[in-house]
Amino acid sequence: LYRQQSASLVYLPFNQNADSSIFYLQPDSAGASDTLRIRYQRQLTFLSAGCGFVTFFNIDTVIATHHHIDSVAIRNKKVINLNGENIQLYY
C-alpha cells in the first residue's frame, strides 16, 4: 500500500492457500521496514449455492519486528467479515 497521507485503518488480505501471511510495513520512505507475520487456521465454509465457499480465518499468533512497531494486539481472533478490527498495531 502506498499513500501520501497517513492511514489509521488498512485491510490486508490473508493467503487462502497457506497457514500464514507475511506483510512488510514501512511507515515512511526513510526508515527500515517492519515485518508482520500472521499465523492462522483456515476454515473453508459453504455459504450458499449462489455464493459458494468462503474462507474464514482464526488468528493464532502475530509476530512483528520492532523497527517502528512498538507492540501488536489481537483484538478479534475470528476473521469472518471485512468490517471488523482484528489486529491493532502500536507505533
N, C-alpha and C positions, 0 to 999 in steps of 0.2 A: 504494500500500500504506500502510496506517495501522496502527500498533501502539503500544501503551502501553509495551511492553518493547523492549529492544534486540534486534536480529536480526543474526546473523552470516552468514546464508545466505538468499538470495531467488531466486525463479525469475521471470524477465522474459520474456514471450512476444515473439518476433520477428514482424514483419509478413510474412506469406507472399506478399503481393502487391507488395512493394517490396524494393529492394536495401539498405535501411537502416531502422533503428528508432531513435526518439528517446525518452529517458526523462528525467523531471525528478525529481531526488532532493533531498529536504530532510530532513536528519537530525533537526532539531528545529523547533519552530514559530516560533522567534525569529529565525532566521538566513536568509540568502539560499539559494536552491536552486542546485544544480548541474545542468547539462545533460550527458547522456551520449548520444552518437551512436555507434551501432554500424553499421558498413558490412560487408556480407557478400554472398556469392554464394549463390544458391538452387539446389538440385538436387531436382527432383521425381522420386521413385523409386517404382516399383511394388513394394509389399511382398508382397502375396498377394491371392488372389481374395477372401478374407474381409475383409481389412483395407483393400484398395485401395491408394491412393497416399499417400505421406508426403513431407514436405519436409525435406531435410537442408540444413544451412547450413554455410558455410565463412567464418569471420570474417576480414575483410581488415584493418580498422583500427578503433580505438576512439578517439574524440575526446571529451575532457571539459573542462568549465570547472573552475576550481580555487578555488572559494569555500571548500569544505570538503574536497574530494578532493585529496589530495597527489599521487597517481600512480595509473596503471592498468596492469595487466599482463594480457596474453592468455596464459592457461595452456594452453588447448587450442583450436586454431582450428576443428576439426571438431565441429560440434554434431549428434550423431546419437542422443543419448539424454537423458533428463531428469535422470539421476543424476550426470552429470559436471560438474566445475567448469571453466568456460570462461574467465571473466573475474574478476579479483580487483581490488577497489578498496582503496586505502590512504588512510586518513584521518589 
